[in-house]
Structure formats: C-alpha cells, structure tokens
C-alpha cells in the first residue's frame, strides 16, 4: 500500500510541474469533483462540507496556477489540466480499497501526532491536560502550540484548539463551550498582611498593581483605565508567566483566573469578584477530523478535566465566603 500511495503522489507531483502543494487532500478532492461532475456529489462521497470541497479545489487551482474546472449551472467540467489530474489521480478500485483499509486499520488507535493550540494564559493548564492524555495513550506525540493567533484548523495548522473569548465562528468548525472563566484580583498573603485588601474605591490608589501590557478582556481593561493611575502600576510585562511570578513574589496585586489562583495557597483574593470579568473557554475541532480516535480522546479528556476544575473552583469559592 505504501508503494501505491508513493506512486500516486509521485505522478501528481510531476503533473503539477514542480509546483508546491500544501495539502495533497486537495488533489483527491479535485479528482472526485472531476469524476462525479458536481461539488455536491463529491462532498457527499468524501464526507465533507460543500464549502470545504469548493475551498480545496480553489486553493489547489491557486497553488498550481491553472484552472481545473469550467464552472456552470449543471456542475463542474474538467479543463485540460483537470483531465490530466483526473487521469493521474485515478487508480484501480482494488488499490484504493486497500489503501483506505490500511488507513482505517489504524484509525481507531490514539496514535501519531496531535497538534493542539491555545493562548499563553492557559498554556500551563492545557499542558497538564496533554500530559494526562499522553500518559493514557503512549503512542501519541503531542505538539502544543502556544499562539495568540487563531491557527487555521482547516489547513491543518492544528488538530484541536482551546480558545478564549467570544465564540469562534470559522466555517466547518465544531465549537464546544468548555467552561466559563472568572478573573479576579489577587496578591500574595505577605503583601496582604502588609497592605491589606481593597475595601472601597478609596483603597485603589494606595495599592501597587502588576499588569499585562495589553489586557485582552475589554471590561477589565476599562476598569483599570478608570480606577488605577499609572503611577500605581509597579510592574508590566507581555509575558503572563512573568506577571504571575511577580505577584507571587509579593510586589503587587495581579489578575488571575479564579481556578488558577485557587491552586496556590499563598494567593488571596483582595477584592470581591466582578461579574463582568468573565470570559469563556472553547474547544474547536474541524468537522473533517472530529470523529477520529485521537481527536475524540483529546476532546473527552479535556471536557472531563474542565468539569473537575469547575467543581473544585465552586467548592473553593464557597469556602472562601
């Protein structure tokens, strides 16, 4: 089967006249559009969304610099380049069935590379989840990408994303609300012993603050703009790990998610929680790989761990009151 697959890719490479193709799945998609004559039939056969098929064909044409189809009301008719692609990509049914069978044989195993992405604020949390996942599935190779940019799942930049903020709206993605995240102001107990907590608005100006260079959550940023003078901000950084360390070292008050702060017995809440200081965590998966074993295993573990965090955080907050 590896020989057949190598032959297909080698021939397709020659057909493309050494043009670079980012995703060989696009060649297969275009072949089935040519074979079946319409995007709808190709999407049905491949188990893809209609828009995914169109996007893959368009991307392949852009990469090759040639139109593969004449588009008309009745469907898609291959151009000369499209017919060449169709001839090269077509293999006999036995070879295709054998190749698919070989792939499916391993499809139920949680193995291979898993690319997960999240933002910096939640990298430690997601790292602990991925560690658990890898321990449960030793054949899995986890690649955790920390990036404030939302990686494009449809192009394979990541298999699964854990994002914060507004609900992601990219097409062809499956989005699940993982948990709400409440932020609060915390300080080390030594700082609290020396400086006390915030009891009223008149206390704002006598405290020191440790702040992110650009606070992403608008209600929190607005609150600091309106209530905290710049001379009271004693430490700034774009790196959240650095900020957390500064607060833990006792130099001032900083912003933490409640479930993270509750894990450190030396941190104390210095002001009642503000309802508007909330955001959401989302799990995002592309529809094309949502049902694969490794994506399901990862998603299930994350959901289970999030429920545990919510339960523990609720208990901790009740104890603090």
MARKE-840997 format. One record per residue (C-alpha): x, y, z; residue in one letter. Coordinates in steps of 0.5 Angstrom, whole numbers, padded with zeros to 4 digits. Example, Ala and Ser with C-alpha at 12.3 -4.5 7.8 and 13.67 -1.06 7.14 Angstrom:
2
SITE  east north    up code
SITE  0025 -0009  0016    A
SITE  0027 -0002  0014    S
end
This chain:
321
SITE  east north    up code
SITE  0000  0000  0000    X
SITE  0006  0005  0001    X
SITE  0008  0003 -0006    X
SITE  0001  0005 -0009    X
SITE  0001  0012 -0005    X
SITE  0008  0014 -0006    X
SITE  0006  0013 -0014    X
SITE  0000  0017 -0013    X
SITE  0004  0023 -0010    X
SITE  0010  0022 -0015    X
SITE  0006  0022 -0021    X
SITE  0001  0028 -0018    X
SITE  0008  0032 -0017    X
SITE  0010  0031 -0024    X
SITE  0003  0033 -0027    X
SITE  0004  0040 -0022    X
SITE  0010  0041 -0026    X
SITE  0014  0042 -0019    X
SITE  0009  0047 -0016    X
SITE  0009  0047 -0009    X
SITE  0002  0044 -0006    X
SITE  0001  0045  0001    X
SITE -0005  0039  0002    X
SITE -0005  0033 -0002    X
SITE -0012  0032  0000    X
SITE -0014  0038 -0005    X
SITE -0011  0033 -0011    X
SITE -0016  0028 -0008    X
SITE -0022  0032 -0007    X
SITE -0021  0035 -0014    X
SITE -0021  0028 -0017    X
SITE -0027  0026 -0014    X
SITE -0030  0033 -0017    X
SITE -0028  0031 -0024    X
SITE -0030  0024 -0023    X
SITE -0037  0026 -0020    X
SITE -0039  0032 -0024    X
SITE -0041  0037 -0018    X
SITE -0039  0039 -0012    X
SITE -0045  0037 -0008    X
SITE -0044  0029 -0010    X
SITE -0036  0030 -0009    X
SITE -0038  0033 -0002    X
SITE -0043  0027  0000    X
SITE -0038  0022 -0003    X
SITE -0032  0025  0001    X
SITE -0036  0026  0007    X
SITE -0034  0034  0007    X
SITE -0038  0040  0007    X
SITE -0040  0043  0001    X
SITE -0036  0049  0002    X
SITE -0030  0045  0004    X
SITE -0030  0042 -0003    X
SITE -0030  0049 -0006    X
SITE -0025  0052 -0002    X
SITE -0020  0046 -0003    X
SITE -0021  0046 -0011    X
SITE -0020  0054 -0011    X
SITE -0014  0053 -0006    X
SITE -0011  0048 -0011    X
SITE -0012  0052 -0017    X
SITE -0009  0058 -0014    X
SITE -0003  0054 -0012    X
SITE -0002  0051 -0019    X
SITE -0003  0057 -0023    X
SITE -0008  0053 -0027    X
SITE -0016  0053 -0027    X
SITE -0018  0045 -0027    X
SITE -0025  0046 -0028    X
SITE -0030  0050 -0032    X
SITE -0036  0052 -0027    X
SITE -0043  0052 -0030    X
SITE -0050  0051 -0027    X
SITE -0050  0044 -0029    X
SITE -0044  0043 -0025    X
SITE -0036  0042 -0026    X
SITE -0033  0040 -0032    X
SITE -0025  0039 -0032    X
SITE -0021  0043 -0036    X
SITE -0015  0040 -0040    X
SITE -0011  0041 -0034    X
SITE -0017  0038 -0030    X
SITE -0017  0032 -0034    X
SITE -0009  0031 -0033    X
SITE -0010  0031 -0026    X
SITE -0016  0026 -0026    X
SITE -0012  0021 -0030    X
SITE -0006  0021 -0026    X
SITE -0010  0021 -0019    X
SITE -0015  0015 -0022    X
SITE -0012  0008 -0019    X
SITE -0016  0002 -0020    X
SITE -0021  0000 -0014    X
SITE -0017 -0005 -0011    X
SITE -0011 -0001 -0010    X
SITE -0016  0005 -0007    X
SITE -0020  0000 -0002    X
SITE -0013 -0003  0000    X
SITE -0010  0004  0002    X
SITE -0017  0006  0005    X
SITE -0017 -0001  0009    X
SITE -0010  0000  0011    X
SITE -0011  0007  0014    X
SITE -0018  0005  0017    X
SITE -0014  0000  0021    X
SITE -0010  0005  0025    X
SITE -0016  0010  0025    X
SITE -0019  0007  0032    X
SITE -0012  0008  0035    X
SITE -0010  0014  0039    X
SITE -0003  0015  0036    X
SITE  0001  0019  0032    X
SITE  0002  0027  0032    X
SITE -0003  0031  0036    X
SITE -0003  0039  0035    X
SITE -0006  0043  0040    X
SITE -0006  0050  0040    X
SITE -0008  0055  0046    X
SITE -0006  0062  0048    X
SITE -0001  0064  0053    X
SITE -0006  0065  0059    X
SITE -0008  0058  0059    X
SITE -0001  0054  0057    X
SITE  0000  0051  0064    X
SITE -0007  0049  0064    X
SITE -0007  0045  0057    X
SITE  0000  0043  0059    X
SITE -0003  0039  0065    X
SITE -0009  0036  0060    X
SITE -0004  0034  0055    X
SITE  0001  0030  0060    X
SITE -0005  0026  0062    X
SITE -0007  0025  0055    X
SITE  0000  0022  0053    X
SITE  0000  0018  0059    X
SITE -0006  0015  0058    X
SITE -0004  0014  0050    X
SITE  0003  0013  0050    X
SITE  0003  0012  0042    X
SITE  0001  0019  0042    X
SITE  0006  0025  0040    X
SITE  0003  0032  0043    X
SITE  0005  0038  0040    X
SITE  0003  0044  0044    X
SITE  0003  0051  0040    X
SITE  0002  0057  0044    X
SITE  0000  0063  0040    X
SITE -0005  0069  0041    X
SITE -0006  0068  0033    X
SITE -0012  0063  0032    X
SITE -0009  0058  0028    X
SITE -0013  0055  0022    X
SITE -0015  0048  0023    X
SITE -0018  0048  0016    X
SITE -0011  0048  0013    X
SITE -0008  0043  0019    X
SITE -0004  0048  0023    X
SITE -0007  0045  0029    X
SITE -0012  0039  0030    X
SITE -0015  0042  0036    X
SITE -0016  0049  0039    X
SITE -0017  0051  0046    X
SITE -0019  0059  0045    X
SITE -0021  0064  0050    X
SITE -0026  0070  0049    X
SITE -0032  0070  0044    X
SITE -0035  0064  0041    X
SITE -0030  0062  0035    X
SITE -0034  0063  0028    X
SITE -0030  0060  0023    X
SITE -0034  0056  0018    X
SITE -0033  0048  0018    X
SITE -0031  0048  0025    X
SITE -0035  0045  0031    X
SITE -0034  0049  0037    X
SITE -0036  0047  0044    X
SITE -0036  0051  0051    X
SITE -0031  0048  0055    X
SITE -0032  0053  0062    X
SITE -0033  0060  0064    X
SITE -0027  0063  0067    X
SITE -0028  0069  0072    X
SITE -0022  0073  0073    X
SITE -0020  0077  0080    X
SITE -0015  0081  0083    X
SITE -0010  0077  0088    X
SITE -0004  0078  0092    X
SITE  0001  0074  0096    X
SITE -0001  0074  0103    X
SITE  0005  0077  0105    X
SITE  0003  0083  0101    X
SITE -0004  0083  0104    X
SITE -0001  0083  0111    X
SITE  0003  0089  0110    X
SITE -0002  0093  0105    X
SITE -0009  0090  0107    X
SITE -0014  0089  0102    X
SITE -0019  0093  0097    X
SITE -0025  0095  0102    X
SITE -0027  0101  0098    X
SITE -0026  0106  0092    X
SITE -0021  0110  0096    X
SITE -0017  0104  0097    X
SITE -0015  0104  0090    X
SITE -0009  0109  0090    X
SITE -0006  0106  0096    X
SITE -0004  0099  0092    X
SITE  0001  0097  0087    X
SITE -0001  0093  0081    X
SITE  0002  0088  0077    X
SITE -0001  0089  0070    X
SITE -0001  0085  0063    X
SITE  0002  0090  0057    X
SITE -0005  0090  0054    X
SITE -0010  0087  0057    X
SITE -0015  0083  0052    X
SITE -0021  0083  0056    X
SITE -0025  0090  0055    X
SITE -0029  0090  0061    X
SITE -0022  0089  0066    X
SITE -0018  0094  0061    X
SITE -0024  0099  0062    X
SITE -0024  0098  0070    X
SITE -0016  0099  0070    X
SITE -0016  0105  0066    X
SITE -0022  0108  0070    X
SITE -0019  0107  0077    X
SITE -0012  0105  0077    X
SITE -0007  0111  0076    X
SITE -0001  0109  0072    X
SITE  0004  0111  0078    X
SITE  0001  0105  0082    X
SITE  0003  0100  0076    X
SITE  0009  0098  0079    X
SITE  0011  0092  0074    X
SITE  0009  0091  0067    X
SITE  0010  0085  0062    X
SITE  0007  0082  0056    X
SITE  0009  0075  0059    X
SITE  0004  0072  0063    X
SITE  0009  0067  0067    X
SITE  0013  0073  0069    X
SITE  0007  0077  0071    X
SITE  0005  0071  0076    X
SITE  0012  0071  0079    X
SITE  0012  0078  0080    X
SITE  0005  0077  0084    X
SITE  0007  0071  0088    X
SITE  0014  0075  0090    X
SITE  0009  0080  0093    X
SITE  0011  0086  0090    X
SITE  0003  0088  0088    X
SITE -0004  0086  0086    X
SITE -0005  0082  0080    X
SITE -0010  0079  0075    X
SITE -0011  0071  0076    X
SITE -0017  0067  0073    X
SITE -0020  0064  0080    X
SITE -0019  0057  0078    X
SITE -0011  0058  0077    X
SITE -0011  0063  0084    X
SITE -0014  0058  0088    X
SITE -0009  0052  0087    X
SITE -0004  0057  0090    X
SITE -0005  0057  0098    X
SITE -0001  0064  0098    X
SITE -0005  0068  0094    X
SITE -0011  0071  0097    X
SITE -0017  0075  0093    X
SITE -0016  0082  0095    X
SITE -0023  0085  0092    X
SITE -0030  0082  0091    X
SITE -0031  0079  0084    X
SITE -0034  0083  0079    X
SITE -0039  0079  0074    X
SITE -0037  0083  0068    X
SITE -0029  0080  0069    X
SITE -0031  0073  0066    X
SITE -0030  0070  0059    X
SITE -0031  0063  0056    X
SITE -0026  0057  0054    X
SITE -0028  0054  0048    X
SITE -0026  0047  0045    X
SITE -0025  0048  0037    X
SITE -0025  0042  0032    X
SITE -0025  0042  0025    X
SITE -0031  0038  0022    X
SITE -0027  0033  0018    X
SITE -0023  0030  0023    X
SITE -0028  0031  0029    X
SITE -0029  0023  0029    X
SITE -0022  0021  0029    X
SITE -0020  0017  0035    X
SITE -0014  0022  0038    X
SITE -0019  0028  0037    X
SITE -0025  0024  0041    X
SITE -0020  0022  0046    X
SITE -0017  0029  0047    X
SITE -0024  0032  0047    X
SITE -0027  0028  0052    X
SITE -0021  0028  0057    X
SITE -0021  0036  0056    X
SITE -0028  0036  0058    X
SITE -0027  0031  0064    X
SITE -0022  0036  0067    X
SITE -0026  0042  0066    X
SITE -0032  0039  0070    X
SITE -0027  0037  0075    X
SITE -0024  0045  0075    X
SITE -0031  0048  0075    X
SITE -0033  0043  0081    X
SITE -0027  0045  0085    X
SITE -0027  0052  0084    X
SITE -0034  0052  0086    X
SITE -0032  0049  0093    X
SITE -0026  0054  0094    X
SITE -0030  0060  0093    X
SITE -0036  0057  0098    X
SITE -0030  0056  0103    X
SITE -0027  0063  0102    X
SITE -0034  0066  0103    X
end
